[in-house]
Amino acid sequence: MTRTFFIVGPTATGKSEFAADVAHEIGAEIISADAFQIYRGLDLLTAKPDRATLAKASHHLIGTTPLHEEMNAEKYRRAASRAIDEILSRGKAVIVVGGSGLYIKALTHGLAVLPQVDPKLRANLNALSIDELRWQLADLDPETARKININNRRRLLRAVEICLTTGKPVSAQRGQWAVAASLCEARRTGVVAGPRDASQSEAATTTHGAFVFRDREELYTRINDRVEAMFENGVIEEVRAAGSVGSTASQMIGLREIQQLLEGKMSILQCVAAIQQATRRYAKRQLTWFRRQTNFESLNLSPLSHSEAGKSKASRSGNCTIPSTSCASWRTPREPKSSTL
């Protein structure tokens, strides 16, 4: 029986506290699937779990990568697979927790093999404006151009780079995911995520998991409160002292806004409001992603009391790879205190 379980959902839902409680009860260890918490530093900006949460269970892939280093889904998949194998080898269960959909999908479905970076081509593409990258992608791969975030320069550049290097549209190279997804729907007991010589975690990671969320109004309130608390706790000084930040880490929500605040280009109230809005939009995209891309059991934390959350999950976890007696102990985290600037 595979002992790997996923807890996924939008930012500010309370996934970290929720998962830490479960891991503490059953002696499991946690693998983070957060594209920015994996970076070392900027703890407030990336909303890393607090000390009390981290103390409940062993956590992996939090604060392990320097801010200047590039990260991607394939690097994450390799690191997470190694960590999963090591934990399983010690007879422990694994809980993968996070809201980065591509990182989750890299573990549950694997990734198409994409070309390595060509330094010469990358340099040429870096010299282009974001509009020029958009136009190139529209010519090379109209389908991807319609779906991609056209304001995300890094993703635009990488999509154009893949098209030019392989001679094929990016959209045509994601067939592996479609096949894996269809297998996942047909066989809810699991999906083979890796090649034939894959390790235990890569080849046998199941799709058992929970998609946790909250009512939208409550979620947005939690997001707003968390952003305000970040500023109260010193996120401005944290960003000021961050030093060199690579192109991947520079995509963190709030980093650009706080940098503009430090440059005097916006007021603190404008900065807070901009980060709150960007985070709400990100949460909305996460909700859409996980509803479409996973078959995990849904669990709304909003209407459930501590005991009801556990009973609800336990009643629907007939094929849960984590012992059912432990599923019954799941509970929703406490609401954070409201804060104001």
Protein Blocks (a to p, Z undefined) as FASTA:
>chain_A
ZZbdcdeddehkommmmmmmmmmmnopacdddbfklmpgcjklmnopacfklmmmpcceh
ihkacfkbccdfklmmmmmmmmmmmmmmnopacddddjbfklmmmmmnopaddddddfkl
mmmmmmpcfklmmmmmmmmmmmlmmmmcfklmklmmmmmmmmmmnopafklmmmmmmmmm
mmmmmmmnbccfbdfkbcfklmmccfbdcdddddfklmmmmmmmmmmmmmmnopmmmmmm
nopadfklmmpghjlmmmmmmnopacfklmmmmmmmmmmmmmmmmmmmmmmmpccdcddf
klpcfklmmmmmmmmmmmbcbdfklmmmgccddddddddZZ
